[in-house]
Amino acid sequence: EVVKEVLEKISLILTPFAPYISEYIYSEFSNDSASLSSWPKFYNKLIDNKLERDFEIILKIIENGLSRRDKEKIGLRWPLSKATIIGADFKLNKEHDEIIKSQLNVKNIIYIKSHDTKDISVDLDTQVTPELEEEGYAREISRKVQAMRKNAGLSKNDRIKLSLSGIDIVNFKYFIMNRVGAKEIIFENKKYKYSEEEKIKNKIIKISFDKL
């Protein structure tokens, strides 16, 4: 319902600038023409200016953090221990912090107030501990297995038995199982129906699974 509302209203607003694609999108929601329909109305009571300002800050933090990751050549799937956010005097709540942590894939956030500038900068702790590295491998392996499942034509509800060799990340065994729909997982070279080799960083990892 939310996606429908957004697409319908945006297609009306964009009609004067992009009439063809707007008509095409709007036809999914109405038999009327977008060009002949009224623009959507807005409701002042539903506008939350503070929330909009907060999300402007959040988006700027995320943008700067992702830029820093790109500069340091650290992929987003590899977790980092903390992000230090330096900027003007602003206040975000715990829910906002969780959004930032999720989008930047960091475990903790530290705020440092700076009254000398209105800009926001993000400093990432790029030191990767063994535990963080294990989690990064677990995320990369999960992504690869999910792609292999899709190529194999498995549905979301299908369960698999999974074999991984070339890496030992038993601490994240259940993390991987939950993400890829595996009912069992072994860390040894066992040949199942679907098998591939994947190079992740400096490791050659053999992935093999079969449908249960």
C-alpha positions in Angstrom: 0.0 0.0 0.0 2.9 2.4 0.8 4.6 1.7 -2.5 1.3 2.1 -4.4 0.7 5.4 -2.7 4.2 6.7 -3.5 4.2 5.6 -7.1 0.7 6.9 -7.9 1.4 10.3 -6.4 4.9 10.8 -7.8 3.7 9.8 -11.3 1.1 12.6 -11.1 3.6 15.1 -10.0 6.1 14.1 -12.7 3.6 14.1 -15.6 4.5 17.6 -17.0 8.2 16.7 -17.1 8.1 12.9 -18.0 4.6 12.4 -19.5 5.2 9.0 -21.1 6.6 7.1 -18.2 4.2 8.8 -15.8 1.2 7.7 -17.9 2.6 4.2 -18.0 3.0 4.0 -14.2 -0.3 5.7 -13.4 -2.1 3.3 -15.7 -1.3 0.6 -13.1 -3.5 2.4 -10.6 -6.2 4.1 -12.5 -8.1 4.0 -15.8 -7.9 7.8 -16.0 -5.1 9.7 -17.7 -2.4 11.1 -15.5 -2.3 14.2 -17.7 -6.0 14.8 -17.0 -6.0 14.0 -13.3 -5.6 16.4 -10.4 -2.3 16.8 -8.6 -2.3 15.1 -5.2 -3.2 17.2 -2.1 -0.9 17.5 0.9 -2.0 17.6 4.5 -0.2 20.0 6.8 -1.0 17.9 9.9 1.0 15.0 8.4 4.1 17.0 7.8 6.8 16.5 10.5 9.4 19.1 10.0 11.6 17.8 12.8 11.6 14.3 11.3 12.5 15.7 7.9 15.4 17.6 9.4 16.6 14.5 11.3 16.6 12.4 8.2 18.5 15.1 6.3 21.2 14.7 8.9 21.0 10.9 8.9 21.3 10.8 5.1 24.3 13.1 5.2 26.0 10.9 7.8 25.3 7.8 5.7 26.5 9.4 2.5 29.8 10.6 4.2 30.3 7.2 5.9 29.8 5.3 2.6 32.2 7.7 0.9 34.8 7.0 3.6 34.3 3.2 3.1 34.8 3.7 -0.6 38.0 5.7 0.0 39.4 3.0 2.3 38.3 0.3 -0.2 36.3 -1.6 2.5 33.2 -3.3 1.1 29.9 -2.7 2.8 29.5 -6.3 3.8 32.5 -6.2 6.0 31.5 -4.9 9.5 33.5 -2.3 11.3 33.6 -1.7 15.1 32.6 1.9 15.2 31.9 5.2 13.4 32.7 8.5 15.0 30.4 11.3 13.8 31.7 14.8 14.1 29.4 17.7 13.5 27.3 20.6 14.8 25.1 20.2 17.8 22.3 17.8 16.8 20.5 15.1 18.6 19.3 11.8 17.1 17.4 9.0 19.0 18.3 5.3 19.3 16.1 4.4 16.4 18.0 6.8 14.2 21.3 5.3 15.4 20.1 1.9 14.5 19.4 3.1 10.9 22.9 4.6 10.6 24.6 1.4 12.1 22.6 -0.8 9.7 23.4 1.3 6.6 27.1 1.7 7.4 27.5 -1.8 8.9 29.1 -0.6 12.1 28.7 -1.9 15.6 28.8 1.3 17.6 28.4 5.1 17.0 30.2 7.8 18.9 29.2 11.5 18.5 31.6 14.3 18.9 30.1 17.8 18.9 31.8 20.5 16.9 30.7 24.1 17.3 33.1 25.4 14.7 31.3 24.0 11.7 27.9 23.1 10.4 29.4 20.3 8.3 29.2 16.6 9.3 32.1 14.3 8.9 32.4 10.6 9.6 35.5 8.8 10.8 35.5 5.0 10.6 37.6 2.6 12.8 39.0 0.5 10.0 40.9 -1.9 12.2 39.3 -5.3 11.5 39.4 -7.8 14.4 39.3 -11.5 13.8 35.6 -11.6 14.9 34.7 -8.8 12.5 36.6 -10.5 9.7 34.7 -13.8 10.4 31.4 -11.9 10.2 32.5 -10.4 6.9 33.2 -13.8 5.4 29.9 -15.1 6.7 28.1 -12.3 5.0 29.9 -12.8 1.7 29.3 -16.6 1.8 25.7 -16.1 2.6 25.3 -13.7 -0.4 27.0 -16.3 -2.7 24.8 -19.2 -1.5 21.7 -17.1 -2.0 22.7 -16.4 -5.6 23.5 -20.1 -6.1 20.0 -21.0 -4.7 18.4 -18.7 -7.1 20.3 -20.1 -10.1 19.3 -23.6 -9.0 15.7 -22.6 -9.1 15.0 -23.1 -5.4 12.2 -21.3 -3.7 12.4 -19.4 -0.5 10.8 -22.2 1.5 13.2 -24.9 0.2 15.7 -26.0 2.8 19.2 -27.2 2.0 22.2 -29.0 3.5 25.4 -27.0 3.0 29.1 -27.8 2.9 31.8 -25.1 3.2 35.6 -25.8 3.0 38.6 -23.6 2.9 37.4 -21.6 5.8 36.5 -22.2 9.5 33.8 -19.8 10.8 31.9 -22.0 13.2 31.1 -18.9 15.3 28.8 -17.7 12.5 27.4 -21.1 11.7 23.8 -20.3 12.7 24.1 -16.8 11.2 24.7 -18.4 7.8 22.1 -21.1 8.3 19.4 -18.5 9.0 20.3 -16.4 6.0 20.5 -19.2 3.4 17.7 -21.5 4.7 20.1 -24.3 5.6 19.0 -27.0 8.0 22.5 -28.4 8.4 26.0 -27.1 7.7 29.4 -28.8 7.8 32.8 -27.2 7.4 34.5 -29.9 5.2 34.8 -30.6 1.5 31.7 -32.6 0.8 30.4 -32.8 -2.8 26.7 -32.0 -3.2 24.6 -31.4 -6.3 25.3 -27.7 -6.6 28.9 -26.7 -6.1 31.1 -23.6 -6.8 34.4 -22.2 -5.8 34.5 -18.6 -4.7 37.5 -16.4 -4.0 36.9 -14.0 -1.1 39.8 -11.8 -0.2 42.8 -14.2 -0.1 40.8 -17.4 0.5 39.5 -20.0 -2.0 36.2 -21.3 -0.5 34.3 -24.3 -1.8 30.6 -24.1 -1.5 28.4 -27.1 -2.0 24.7 -27.8 -1.2 21.8 -29.9 -2.0 18.0 -29.6 -1.5 16.6 -31.5 1.4 
